[in-house]
Amino acid sequence: MAQYGTAVFKVMPLMIAAAAMLFVFVHCPGLRGAFVTSIVFLGLIMLIDSNANARLEVYKTTLVSAVSGR
């Protein structure tokens, strides 16, 4: 889980910052669209993954209770 947190909360923001910087300096419409799409997509992935640990904990407790209930 530590590597997962590093990827989601350290690498992805750096990728978003890089795409934002490139968006400012690149004037080709196709590349600018790709940078905007990348920023939105990475932001959405971060939003979804921000509560992944809570979902995994709920899944684990459900799994343990199902196994112990046999």
HELIX and SHEET records of a PDB file:
HELIX    1   1 ALA A    2  THR A    6  1                                   5    
HELIX    2   2 ALA A    7  VAL A   11  3                                   5    
HELIX    3   3 MET A   12  PHE A   25  1                                  14    
HELIX    4   4 PRO A   29  ASP A   49  1                                  21    
HELIX    5   5 ALA A   52  SER A   68  1                                  17    
END                                                                             
